[in-house]
Amino acid sequence: MTAPKTFLIQAKTYYGGGKWYTLDIDYDRVAEIFRKVDYRGYVSIEFEGNEDSMIAVPKSLELVRDAFTWEE
């Protein structure tokens, strides 16, 4: 219900397991919800995992780009 009013999405990733907790987030499903309402805003990434950030952040970027990139 709130998807049409969203102006910023924050995507969390937990490669290497979470430092405080871990969530299994289906970003393909999340992105589909926002695609249906023609979301055009930003998607920021917050990495909270234990994996080396030099490895995990590029993996996070690829994950989020793959999910949130759709054809016009």
Secondary structure as GFF3:
##gff-version 3
##sequence-region A 1 72
A	DSSP	three_ten_helix	3	5	.	.	.	ID=ss1
A	DSSP	beta_strand	8	13	.	.	.	ID=ss2
A	DSSP	alpha_helix	27	36	.	.	.	ID=ss3
A	DSSP	beta_strand	42	47	.	.	.	ID=ss4
A	DSSP	alpha_helix	53	68	.	.	.	ID=ss5
###
